[in-house]
């Protein structure tokens, strides 16, 4: 092709002039204290900068260790641990689309935005989805759940351990799973914000599929997630007659890479390496110590918020520790608070899907004392700047007492 023809072929759409990231990003890095993603450790960031052959011997060793460490974090002996090249919602969709299909009876315990997402995914694969609607800021009683199971006779029950949208903790997860299993149903649990931040025992509690994202409790990067299937769930996956409509999320195809060192698609190798390091750090700390750190930090943060004069959104009995919901005072919007604390104090917190709250994360690397002091101070100063009367010194003092064991 003549040079003039090549030039004219590309002249219709002009080459844009853009800024570099250095020009776009703030000079001082933002402290990520919202509902995710969270700060990542240096070892995770370093791993995320590496690219290797996604089908080579090194990758096989990495994958083997990822699965071994994930079994510890999931507390399962099941062979069927898989990674997912996508957010936690992709792992959620892998669970739903492989275990449910046209006509499958699904009962979704719905007490927030993400539990409804599982129900919607079920509808999209043709399942007959019924929901047990739970009032905001509460959990369903075991009697209500047992009655719904008797009435609907589900093949699958879905539940979120920690509903990040309204910061409600489904603290009866073990009993819910037992009710479902007694009725012959498989149990799918969304543990995106709770895995490694609070106890979840997949095998001991009789859970059949657990999904999590990398970017929350594990303190890895967004976009690479984990899922674990029980043996019973895997039998259902292998025994289905109709193919999964989602090719990338077909667990039987994913098995070829995650268990047979074969090709499915080009894996996000940098993200898998980052996940490896994140899991390694969890194992080095141990789950017991990690759970204790998360509980201590979250309760201290809650003490500080209350002592300052603000109100927590979820009742104590069902309050999620890994994401803390704080009511926004009258006259302000969550967007007002989030924008001010980010712009003036370089701290990022989250709003929540139309609710009158802001949310502060307590997952993984967020649960460090220096992060808590900076966040409480930034939140208090933001309230003062926006005209809300708070007692910031009392909030900081309560945080210190909580972290020092004087709660």
Buried (B, 14 or more C-beta within 10 A) or exposed (E): EEEEEEEEEEEEEEEEEEEEEEEEEEEEEBBBBBBBBBBBBEBBBEBBEEEBEBBEEEBEEBBEBBBEBBBBBBBBEBEBBBBBBBBBBBBBBBBBBBBBBEEBBBBBBBBBBBBBBBBEBBBBBBBBBBBBBBEEBBBBEEEBBBEBBEEBEBBBBBBBBBBBBBBBBBBBBBEBBBBBBEBEBBBBBBBBBBBBBBBBBBBEBBBBBBBBBBBBBBBBBBBBBBBBBBEBBBEBBEEBEEEBEBEBBBBBBBBEBBBEBEEBEEBBBBBBBBBBBBBBBBBEBEBEEBBEBBBBBBBBBBBBBBBBBBEBBBEEEBBBBBBBBBBBBEEBEBEBBBEBBBEEBBBBBBBBEEBBBBBBBBBBBBBEBEBBBBBBBBBBBBBEEBEBEBBBEBBBBBBBBBBEEEE
